[in-house]
């Protein structure tokens, strides 16, 4: 019932259209023995994701993103019970029709940390930062060998080289003003990135939107989700999203994350990884995060990734 999606145009026409997507999702739920469960689509996310009753979540991946569906199922299975916070349990996963894949997973307890954040008391925010650091430390300590066949980029140094070469152009495409864009090549040349050691399992989007908390449990972290963009690579790369979307320029919170993690990464290194990140969008970050005292990348690094 779901039409094949291979191109961006097909994605834009089909994936947001509930008149097309919902019958296909409902038919799949019927095959999975969940026909009687209410089906509610989540409003956010790059993939179509549905709550199936109170217990399950169904995530769909069109042909254009089928590899992401394979990766998410494998990573979630690998993580089960190994982190300080829960991750979704995979109940079923596989091919559907016309190139689509699915993952049927457990629904995490709690609500989106980004939504809850304004209501969370400062002391609980501090504890969440500590829990986040402990969770990342556990994630990065896991053996990645069972996942090397499904997670990229393979050669991390080659990946960094490609991202470095395209960094200024990618920011130009996002509309970054020339005064900022012209600083990028020199900044990247001036920031020494440590030699790449054994690769770690990276979430790559460790942000409030992918963490859940429960008010009834004193705002403790109750889950970490969305592993479709997971990679194997340099551990500092995961702290891009932490600085931008968890601590959001708050040096006290970031220092707590580092303390719980057991290691600190310098502001210059983290801004360099921000510019190298697959999803980097500096104009968006400049609108959302604290402004630096000077219009330089060095000042920006201290503002977003400094610890005081």
C-alpha positions as CSV (number, residue, x, y, z in Angstrom):
1,X,0.0,0.0,0.0
2,X,3.0,2.3,0.4
3,X,4.4,3.6,-2.9
4,X,8.2,3.4,-3.5
5,X,10.3,6.4,-2.5
6,X,13.7,6.7,-4.0
7,X,14.1,10.4,-4.7
8,X,13.9,13.6,-2.7
9,X,10.9,14.7,-4.7
10,X,9.1,11.4,-4.0
11,X,10.0,11.8,-0.4
12,X,8.5,15.3,-0.2
13,X,5.3,14.2,-1.9
14,X,4.7,10.9,-0.1
15,X,6.2,10.8,3.4
16,X,4.4,13.9,4.9
17,X,1.0,12.8,3.3
18,X,-1.0,11.0,5.9
19,X,-3.6,10.1,3.4
20,X,-0.9,7.8,1.9
21,X,1.1,6.9,4.9
22,X,-1.5,6.0,7.4
23,X,-3.3,3.2,5.5
24,X,0.1,1.7,4.8
25,X,1.2,1.9,8.5
26,X,-2.2,0.5,9.6
27,X,-1.9,-2.4,7.2
28,X,1.5,-3.2,8.6
29,X,0.2,-3.1,12.1
30,X,-2.4,-5.6,11.1
31,X,0.3,-8.0,9.8
32,X,2.1,-7.5,13.1
33,X,-1.0,-8.4,15.1
34,X,-1.6,-4.9,16.3
35,X,-4.7,-4.0,14.3
36,X,-6.7,-3.0,17.3
37,X,-4.2,-0.6,18.7
38,X,-4.7,3.2,18.2
39,X,-2.2,4.6,15.7
40,X,-0.9,8.2,16.2
41,X,1.8,9.8,14.2
42,X,4.5,11.7,16.0
43,X,4.7,15.3,14.7
44,X,8.5,15.5,14.5
45,X,11.3,13.4,13.1
46,X,12.8,12.8,9.6
47,X,11.2,9.4,9.3
48,X,7.5,8.6,9.7
49,X,7.0,7.3,13.2
50,X,3.8,6.2,14.9
51,X,2.8,5.5,18.5
52,X,0.9,2.1,18.4
53,X,-1.2,2.1,21.5
54,X,0.7,2.8,24.7
55,X,3.4,0.1,24.4
56,X,4.8,0.3,20.9
57,X,6.4,2.6,18.4
58,X,6.5,1.9,14.6
59,X,9.2,3.6,12.6
60,X,9.1,3.4,8.8
61,X,12.0,3.8,6.4
62,X,11.4,4.3,2.7
63,X,13.6,2.7,0.1
64,X,15.8,5.9,0.0
65,X,16.6,5.4,3.7
66,X,16.3,1.6,3.9
67,X,19.9,1.2,5.1
68,X,19.0,3.5,8.1
69,X,16.3,1.1,9.1
70,X,18.7,-1.8,9.1
71,X,21.2,0.2,11.1
72,X,18.7,1.3,13.7
73,X,17.4,-2.2,14.3
74,X,20.9,-3.6,14.7
75,X,22.2,-0.8,16.9
76,X,19.1,-1.0,19.2
77,X,19.6,-4.8,19.5
78,X,23.2,-4.3,20.3
79,X,22.5,-1.7,23.0
80,X,19.8,-3.6,24.8
81,X,20.3,-3.3,28.6
82,X,23.9,-2.0,28.2
83,X,23.4,1.7,28.9
84,X,22.5,3.5,32.2
85,X,19.3,4.7,30.6
86,X,16.8,2.5,28.6
87,X,16.8,2.4,24.9
88,X,13.9,1.0,22.8
89,X,13.6,-2.8,22.7
90,X,13.2,-4.1,19.2
91,X,10.1,-6.3,19.0
92,X,10.2,-6.8,15.2
93,X,12.0,-5.4,12.2
94,X,12.3,-6.2,8.5
95,X,11.2,-5.5,5.0
96,X,7.7,-4.3,4.2
97,X,6.8,-3.5,0.6
98,X,8.1,-1.4,-2.3
99,X,11.5,-1.1,-0.6
100,X,10.1,0.1,2.8
101,X,11.5,-1.2,6.0
102,X,10.2,-1.0,9.5
103,X,11.2,-1.3,13.1
104,X,8.6,-2.1,15.8
105,X,10.0,-1.1,19.1
106,X,9.0,-0.5,22.7
107,X,7.8,3.0,23.7
108,X,10.0,4.7,26.2
109,X,8.5,6.0,29.4
110,X,8.4,9.8,29.9
111,X,8.3,12.9,27.7
112,X,10.7,14.7,25.4
113,X,13.4,16.5,27.4
114,X,13.3,19.5,25.1
115,X,9.6,19.9,25.8
116,X,10.0,19.4,29.6
117,X,13.2,21.5,30.0
118,X,11.5,24.9,31.0
119,X,9.7,23.1,33.8
120,X,12.7,21.3,35.2
121,X,14.3,22.8,38.4
122,X,18.0,23.8,38.2
123,X,19.2,21.0,40.5
124,X,17.4,18.4,38.4
125,X,18.9,19.9,35.2
126,X,22.3,19.5,36.8
127,X,21.6,15.8,37.5
128,X,20.4,15.3,34.0
129,X,23.7,16.7,32.7
130,X,25.5,14.1,34.9
131,X,23.3,11.3,33.7
132,X,23.9,12.4,30.1
133,X,27.7,12.2,30.6
134,X,27.5,8.8,32.2
135,X,25.3,7.5,29.3
136,X,27.7,8.8,26.7
137,X,30.7,7.2,28.5
138,X,28.9,3.9,28.5
139,X,27.9,4.2,24.9
140,X,31.5,5.0,23.8
141,X,32.9,2.1,25.8
142,X,30.9,-0.6,23.9
143,X,32.5,-3.0,21.5
144,X,31.7,-1.8,17.9
145,X,32.9,-4.8,16.1
146,X,29.4,-6.4,15.7
147,X,28.2,-3.2,13.9
148,X,31.0,-2.5,11.5
149,X,29.1,-4.0,8.6
150,X,26.1,-1.6,9.0
151,X,27.6,1.6,10.3
152,X,29.9,4.1,8.5
153,X,31.9,5.9,7.6
154,X,34.5,3.1,7.5
155,X,37.7,5.2,7.1
156,X,37.2,8.0,9.6
157,X,40.2,10.0,8.5
158,X,39.0,10.0,4.9
159,X,35.5,11.1,6.1
160,X,37.1,14.0,8.0
161,X,39.1,15.0,4.9
162,X,35.9,15.0,2.7
163,X,34.0,17.0,5.3
164,X,36.9,19.5,5.7
165,X,37.1,20.1,2.0
166,X,33.3,20.7,1.7
167,X,32.8,22.6,5.0
168,X,32.7,26.2,3.7
169,X,30.6,25.2,0.7
170,X,28.0,23.4,2.8
171,X,27.7,26.4,5.1
172,X,27.3,28.7,2.0
173,X,24.4,26.5,0.9
174,X,22.8,27.1,4.3
175,X,23.1,30.9,3.9
176,X,26.1,31.6,6.2
177,X,27.3,35.2,5.6
178,X,30.7,35.5,3.9
179,X,32.2,37.2,7.0
180,X,31.8,33.9,8.9
181,X,32.3,31.5,6.0
182,X,35.6,33.0,5.0
183,X,37.0,32.1,8.4
184,X,36.3,28.4,8.1
185,X,39.3,27.1,6.2
186,X,41.8,28.9,8.4
187,X,40.1,27.9,11.6
188,X,40.1,24.2,10.6
189,X,43.7,24.4,9.6
190,X,44.6,26.0,13.0
191,X,42.8,23.5,15.1
192,X,44.8,20.3,15.6
193,X,42.5,17.3,15.8
194,X,43.9,14.3,17.7
195,X,45.0,11.3,15.8
196,X,42.0,9.0,15.4
197,X,42.2,6.0,17.6
198,X,39.8,3.0,17.9
199,X,36.4,4.1,16.7
200,X,33.6,4.5,19.2
201,X,29.8,3.9,18.7
202,X,28.5,7.4,18.2
203,X,24.8,8.5,18.5
204,X,25.7,11.7,16.5
205,X,22.5,13.5,17.6
206,X,22.7,13.3,21.4
207,X,20.3,16.1,22.0
208,X,17.3,17.0,24.3
209,X,14.9,16.0,21.6
210,X,16.2,12.4,21.7
211,X,16.1,12.0,25.5
212,X,13.1,11.3,27.6
213,X,12.4,12.3,31.2
214,X,9.7,11.5,33.8
215,X,8.3,14.1,36.1
216,X,7.0,11.4,38.4
217,X,10.6,10.1,38.8
218,X,12.1,13.5,39.8
219,X,12.9,14.3,36.2
220,X,15.4,11.5,35.7
221,X,16.4,10.4,32.3
222,X,14.2,7.5,31.2
223,X,15.4,6.9,27.7
224,X,17.6,7.6,24.7
225,X,16.2,7.1,21.2
226,X,16.8,7.6,17.5
227,X,19.9,5.7,16.5
228,X,19.3,5.7,12.7
229,X,22.2,8.2,12.1
230,X,24.7,6.3,14.4
231,X,28.3,6.1,13.2
232,X,31.6,4.6,14.3
233,X,34.3,7.3,14.8
234,X,35.9,9.9,17.0
235,X,34.3,10.4,20.4
236,X,34.5,14.2,20.4
237,X,32.1,14.2,17.4
238,X,29.3,13.2,19.7
239,X,29.8,16.3,21.9
240,X,28.8,18.6,19.0
241,X,25.2,17.9,19.7
242,X,25.7,17.9,23.5
243,X,27.1,21.4,23.4
244,X,24.6,22.7,20.9
245,X,21.4,21.0,22.1
246,X,21.9,19.8,25.6
247,X,24.0,22.4,27.4
248,X,23.2,25.0,24.7
249,X,26.1,27.3,25.6
250,X,25.8,26.9,29.4
251,X,29.4,26.3,30.6
252,X,28.3,24.9,33.9
253,X,26.1,22.2,32.4
254,X,28.7,21.2,29.8
255,X,31.4,20.9,32.5
256,X,29.0,18.6,34.4
257,X,28.6,16.4,31.3
258,X,32.4,16.3,30.9
259,X,33.0,15.5,34.6
260,X,30.6,12.5,34.4
261,X,32.0,11.4,31.1
262,X,35.5,11.4,32.5
263,X,37.2,13.5,29.8
264,X,37.1,17.0,28.4
265,X,37.3,18.2,24.8
266,X,38.5,21.7,24.0
267,X,36.2,24.4,22.5
268,X,38.2,24.7,19.4
269,X,38.1,20.9,18.8
270,X,34.4,20.8,19.3
271,X,33.7,23.7,17.0
272,X,35.9,22.1,14.4
273,X,33.8,18.9,14.7
274,X,30.7,21.1,14.4
275,X,31.9,22.4,11.0
276,X,32.7,18.8,10.0
277,X,29.4,17.3,11.2
278,X,27.2,15.7,8.6
279,X,24.2,17.9,9.7
280,X,26.1,21.1,10.4
281,X,24.0,24.3,9.9
282,X,25.9,27.2,11.4
283,X,23.3,29.9,10.5
284,X,20.6,27.9,12.4
285,X,22.9,27.6,15.4
286,X,23.7,31.3,15.3
287,X,20.0,32.1,15.5
288,X,19.3,29.6,18.3
289,X,22.3,29.8,20.6
290,X,24.1,32.6,22.6
291,X,25.9,35.2,20.4
292,X,29.7,35.4,20.8
293,X,31.2,38.7,22.1
294,X,33.3,38.9,18.9
295,X,32.4,37.8,15.3
296,X,35.1,35.2,15.1
297,X,35.0,31.4,15.2
298,X,37.5,31.4,18.1
299,X,35.0,33.5,20.1
300,X,32.2,31.3,19.0
301,X,34.0,28.2,20.1
302,X,34.4,29.6,23.6
303,X,30.8,30.8,23.8
304,X,29.2,27.4,22.8
305,X,31.8,24.9,24.1
306,X,33.7,26.6,26.9
307,X,33.4,25.4,30.4
308,X,34.3,28.6,32.2
